[in-house]
C-alpha cells in the first residue's frame, strides 16, 4: 500500500482507481496552502497535483520518499522538470484528452468577443432593449476572414481544423513548419510579424517558456489590425497585460478574450476587467464533464504506474528513464 497525496478533489470515478492505497486528499475548494502541501508531501510516495501547485526543489526536498508526481494538466510550467529528473522522479501529465474541448473554448471565446455577445447580454439585462436598431452592437465577421494561430501543437491544430467550417484562411507561427497541419487544415506557415499584420483574428496556443514570456507585447499589438480580436487559451504570461489594456482602451485592436491571465487569478479590480471589449473567464479551457474525467483518469494512471515503478505512460520528463 502506497501513500498518496491528492491536492484537489478529483472525479470519483477516477479516484476509486486509487482504492487499496492510503490516500489523503485536500478537499477544500481552493488551492492547498503551501505549508500544508510541504507537510503532506513528506508523508507521500506519490503526489497527484494541479497546475496551481508549485513543484520545485523545496517541494521535492520535503518529499524524500516520492516516486512519482502526476499533474492533472497538459502544461507543466509550474513543475521544475529538471529538478524532478535529477532526483529520478517521473512527472506525468495529461496531453491529448483536452485538445478538442480546449479548441472548442477558443472558438467560443472568439465568437463571443468578435460578435460582442457579452455586451449584448448586458444590454438586455440592463433593460436597454427597445426598438430594433440596424447599428446596434455591430461586431466583426468570422466567416471568410484570416485566422492567425500562434503556436501549432495539438490544440493549435485542432483550432485550425475548425476554421475550415468558417471558410477561413489560416496562418500559423510555430518554431518549425508543420507539413501535416499544412495539408490537414490548409494552413500556411508565417513569421510572427507577418501573421499579426495579416490576421483578422489571433488565437494563442503556444507553450509558455522564458522565450515566449510577453510574446504579445506592445509592439506585437501595434502590428495587429484595429479590427482584430485576440484570444489567449494558452498561458497568461504570453501576453503583457498592461500592453493589452492600453491597446484595448485606445481601440488599437477590436477585442480580447482571455481564458488565462497574468496574474492568475486576476484581481477583481484589474484594469482589464473595466473594459467592455475584454472578455475574461477563469481558466475553463478543458472544463467539460467528459474531459475532466478523462484528465483525472489519465493522471491516476500515470500515478499508479510511477508507484509500481513502471514507465509512466504520459511522461513530461522522459529523460528520467535514460540510463
Residue pairs with C-beta under 8 A, 6 or more apart in sequence:
1 20
1 21
1 22
2 21
2 22
2 45
2 46
2 67
2 307
3 21
3 22
3 24
3 43
3 44
3 45
3 46
3 65
4 18
4 21
4 22
4 23
4 24
4 44
4 45
4 46
4 47
4 48
4 303
4 307
5 24
5 40
5 41
5 43
5 44
5 46
5 47
5 48
5 49
6 15
6 18
6 23
6 24
6 25
6 26
6 47
6 48
7 26
7 31
7 32
7 37
7 47
7 48
7 49
7 50
7 53
8 25
8 26
8 31
8 32
8 50
8 72
9 15
9 25
9 26
9 27
9 29
10 25
10 48
10 72
10 296
10 299
10 300
11 292
11 293
11 296
11 297
13 293
13 296
13 297
14 293
14 296
14 297
14 299
14 300
15 23
15 25
15 296
15 300
17 297
17 300
17 301
17 304
18 300
18 303
18 304
21 307
24 40
24 43
24 44
26 32
26 36
26 40
31 50
31 52
31 53
32 40
32 53
34 54
37 53
37 59
38 58
38 59
38 62
39 62
41 47
41 59
41 62
41 63
41 66
42 62
42 63
42 64
44 63
44 65
44 66
45 65
45 66
45 67
45 307
46 66
46 67
46 68
46 69
46 70
46 303
46 306
46 307
47 63
47 66
47 68
47 69
47 70
47 303
48 70
48 71
48 72
48 299
48 300
48 303
49 55
49 69
49 70
49 71
49 72
50 71
50 72
50 73
51 71
51 72
51 73
51 75
51 77
51 78
52 78
53 59
53 78
54 78
55 69
55 71
55 78
55 79
55 80
55 84
55 91
56 80
56 83
57 80
57 83
60 66
60 80
60 83
60 84
60 87
60 89
66 87
66 89
67 89
67 306
67 307
67 309
68 89
68 90
68 91
68 92
68 302
68 303
68 305
68 306
68 307
68 312
69 79
69 84
69 89
69 90
69 91
69 92
69 306
70 91
70 92
70 93
70 299
70 300
70 302
70 303
70 306
70 312
71 78
71 79
71 91
71 92
71 93
71 94
71 299
71 316
72 94
72 295
72 296
72 299
73 93
73 94
73 295
74 93
74 94
74 95
74 96
74 98
75 93
75 207
75 208
75 235
76 91
76 93
76 316
77 207
77 208
77 209
77 235
79 91
79 316
81 91
81 316
81 317
84 90
84 91
84 317
84 320
85 317
85 319
85 320
88 320
89 320
90 306
90 311
90 312
90 315
90 317
90 320
90 321
91 312
91 315
91 316
91 317
91 320
92 298
92 299
92 302
92 303
92 305
92 306
92 312
92 313
92 314
92 315
92 316
93 302
93 314
93 315
93 316
94 294
94 295
94 298
94 299
94 302
94 314
95 154
95 314
96 154
96 314
97 291
97 294
97 295
97 298
98 155
98 285
98 286
98 291
98 294
98 295
99 154
99 155
99 158
100 158
101 285
101 286
101 287
101 288
101 290
101 291
102 155
102 158
102 233
102 285
102 286
103 155
103 158
103 159
103 161
103 162
104 162
105 233
105 259
105 284
105 285
105 286
105 287
106 155
106 159
106 203
106 205
106 231
106 233
106 285
107 159
107 162
109 231
109 233
109 257
109 258
109 259
109 279
109 281
110 142
110 201
110 203
110 229
110 231
110 257
111 117
111 142
112 118
112 257
112 279
113 229
113 231
113 254
113 255
113 256
113 257
113 277
113 279
114 139
114 140
114 141
114 142
114 201
114 229
114 254
114 255
115 139
115 140
115 142
116 137
116 138
116 139
116 255
118 279
119 137
119 276
120 137
123 129
123 136
123 137
140 200
140 227
140 229
140 254
142 166
142 168
142 201
143 166
143 167
143 168
144 166
144 167
144 168
145 166
145 168
145 169
145 200
145 201
146 168
146 169
146 170
146 171
146 198
146 199
146 200
146 201
147 159
147 160
147 163
147 166
147 168
147 169
147 170
147 171
147 199
147 200
147 201
147 202
147 203
148 170
148 171
148 172
148 173
148 190
148 195
148 196
148 198
148 199
148 201
148 202
148 203
149 156
149 159
149 160
149 170
149 171
149 172
149 173
149 187
149 202
149 203
149 205
150 156
150 172
150 173
150 192
150 195
150 202
150 203
150 204
150 205
150 206
150 215
150 216
151 172
151 173
151 174
151 204
151 205
151 206
151 207
151 234
152 160
152 172
152 173
152 174
152 178
152 181
152 187
152 205
153 174
153 205
153 206
153 207
155 205
155 233
155 234
156 172
156 174
156 181
156 203
156 205
156 206
157 178
157 181
157 184
157 185
159 203
159 205
160 170
160 172
160 181
160 184
160 185
160 187
161 184
161 185
163 170
163 185
164 185
164 186
169 188
170 185
170 186
170 187
170 188
171 187
171 188
171 189
171 190
171 194
171 195
171 198
171 199
172 178
172 181
172 187
172 188
172 189
172 190
172 195
173 189
173 190
173 191
173 192
173 195
174 189
174 206
177 189
178 187
178 189
181 187
182 188
182 189
190 198
192 215
192 220
193 223
195 202
196 202
196 220
196 223
196 224
197 223
197 224
197 225
199 224
199 225
199 228
200 225
200 227
200 228
200 229
201 228
201 229
201 230
201 231
202 224
202 228
202 229
202 230
202 231
203 231
203 232
203 233
204 215
204 216
204 230
204 231
204 232
204 233
204 234
204 238
204 239
205 233
205 234
206 212
206 215
206 234
206 238
207 234
207 235
208 234
208 235
208 237
208 238
212 238
213 237
213 238
214 237
214 238
214 239
214 240
214 243
215 238
215 239
216 230
216 232
216 238
216 239
216 240
216 243
216 244
217 240
217 243
218 240
218 243
218 246
218 247
221 230
221 243
221 244
221 247
221 252
221 253
222 247
222 252
224 230
224 247
224 252
224 253
225 253
225 254
226 251
226 252
226 253
226 254
227 254
228 253
228 254
229 253
229 254
229 255
229 256
229 257
230 239
230 244
230 253
230 255
230 256
230 257
231 256
231 257
231 258
231 259
232 238
232 239
232 256
232 257
232 258
232 259
232 260
233 259
233 260
233 285
234 260
235 260
236 258
236 260
236 261
236 262
236 263
236 264
237 262
239 258
239 262
241 261
241 262
241 270
241 272
244 256
244 272
244 278
245 271
245 272
245 275
245 278
246 252
247 253
248 255
248 256
248 272
248 275
248 277
248 278
249 275
251 277
254 277
255 277
255 278
255 279
256 272
256 277
256 278
256 279
257 278
257 279
257 280
257 281
258 272
258 278
258 279
258 280
258 281
259 281
259 283
259 284
259 285
260 283
260 285
261 270
261 272
261 280
264 283
265 282
266 272
266 273
266 280
272 278
272 280
273 280
286 292
286 295
298 314
301 313
301 314
302 312
302 313
302 314
302 315
305 311
305 312
305 313
306 312
311 321
315 321
